[in-house]
Amino acid sequence: MPPTPEAHMAAVIAKLTTQTGRSLEDWVELLRSAGLPKFKEQVDWLKQVHGVGHVAAQVIAWEAAKGPDYVEPTPEDWLAKQYAGPKPAWCRSMTGWQTWPGGWGTT
């Protein structure tokens, strides 16, 4: 097994042509022309209609989802996105426990 996710993705892409007879670019073009809007639908279609393996189908669908201006997110970007946006009440209580309804401590 490759040591990093990037190396694993590269290994799957490298084997794609020998295993399927089509390059990643060919698969991406075919998948985009199919017009399937959801990732799972795309993966299922590649597996059921074309006999592509599960991991290879996921890689193809992932690559097809990228637009021309796509920039690979950094781990910091993923982390910031995960914690962005409004927090639920229970989460706010972890950072501002004094203001919890019912009053834990004083404000």
C-alpha positions as CSV (number, residue, x, y, z in Angstrom):
1,M,0.0,0.0,0.0
2,P,1.4,3.4,-0.9
3,P,2.5,5.5,2.1
4,T,0.4,8.6,1.5
5,P,-3.1,9.3,0.0
6,E,-1.4,11.2,-2.9
7,A,0.8,8.2,-3.7
8,H,-2.2,5.8,-3.5
9,M,-4.2,8.1,-5.9
10,A,-1.2,8.2,-8.3
11,A,-0.9,4.4,-8.2
12,V,-4.6,3.9,-9.0
13,I,-4.3,6.4,-11.9
14,A,-1.2,4.7,-13.2
15,K,-3.0,1.3,-13.3
16,L,-6.2,2.7,-14.8
17,T,-5.1,2.5,-18.5
18,T,-3.7,-1.1,-18.2
19,Q,-6.8,-2.3,-16.3
20,T,-9.5,-0.6,-18.3
21,G,-8.0,0.3,-21.6
22,R,-8.9,4.0,-21.1
23,S,-6.9,6.8,-19.6
24,L,-8.1,8.9,-16.7
25,E,-8.9,11.8,-19.1
26,D,-11.0,9.5,-21.2
27,W,-12.9,8.3,-18.2
28,V,-13.5,11.8,-16.9
29,E,-14.8,12.9,-20.3
30,L,-17.1,9.9,-20.5
31,L,-18.4,10.4,-17.0
32,R,-19.1,14.1,-17.5
33,S,-21.0,13.4,-20.7
34,A,-23.2,10.9,-18.8
35,G,-24.7,13.9,-16.9
36,L,-25.0,12.2,-13.5
37,P,-25.2,14.9,-10.8
38,K,-24.2,13.0,-7.6
39,F,-20.9,11.4,-6.7
40,K,-22.5,8.1,-5.6
41,E,-24.5,7.8,-8.9
42,Q,-21.3,8.4,-10.8
43,V,-19.4,5.7,-8.9
44,D,-22.3,3.2,-9.2
45,W,-22.6,3.9,-13.0
46,L,-18.9,3.4,-13.6
47,K,-19.0,0.1,-11.6
48,Q,-22.3,-1.3,-13.0
49,V,-22.2,-0.2,-16.6
50,H,-18.4,-0.3,-17.3
51,G,-17.2,-2.8,-14.7
52,V,-14.7,-0.4,-13.1
53,G,-13.5,-1.3,-9.6
54,H,-14.8,0.6,-6.6
55,V,-11.6,2.6,-5.8
56,A,-10.9,3.4,-9.5
57,A,-14.5,4.6,-9.9
58,Q,-14.1,6.9,-6.9
59,V,-10.9,8.3,-8.3
60,I,-12.5,8.9,-11.7
61,A,-15.6,10.6,-10.1
62,W,-13.3,12.7,-7.8
63,E,-11.3,13.9,-10.8
64,A,-14.4,14.6,-12.8
65,A,-15.8,16.8,-10.1
66,K,-12.8,19.1,-10.3
67,G,-13.3,22.2,-12.4
68,P,-10.7,24.0,-14.5
69,D,-9.9,26.4,-11.7
70,Y,-9.6,23.7,-9.0
71,V,-6.9,24.2,-6.5
72,E,-6.0,21.2,-4.2
73,P,-6.8,22.2,-0.6
74,T,-4.2,22.0,2.0
75,P,-4.8,20.2,5.3
76,E,-5.2,23.6,6.9
77,D,-7.9,24.5,4.3
78,W,-9.8,21.2,5.1
79,L,-9.6,21.9,8.9
80,A,-10.7,25.5,8.5
81,K,-13.7,24.4,6.3
82,Q,-14.6,21.7,8.8
83,Y,-14.9,24.2,11.7
84,A,-16.3,27.2,9.7
85,G,-19.9,28.5,10.1
86,P,-22.3,28.8,13.0
87,K,-21.9,26.5,15.9
88,P,-24.7,24.6,17.5
89,A,-25.8,25.6,21.1
90,W,-24.0,22.7,22.7
91,C,-20.7,23.6,20.9
92,R,-21.0,27.3,21.9
93,S,-21.4,26.1,25.5
94,M,-18.0,24.6,25.3
95,T,-16.4,27.9,24.5
96,G,-18.7,30.2,26.5
97,W,-19.9,27.9,29.3
98,Q,-20.8,30.8,31.6
99,T,-23.6,31.9,29.3
100,W,-25.3,28.5,29.2
101,P,-29.1,28.8,29.8
102,G,-29.7,27.9,33.4
103,G,-26.4,29.5,34.3
104,W,-23.2,27.6,35.0
105,G,-21.2,30.1,37.0
106,T,-21.5,33.8,36.6
107,T,-21.4,36.1,33.5
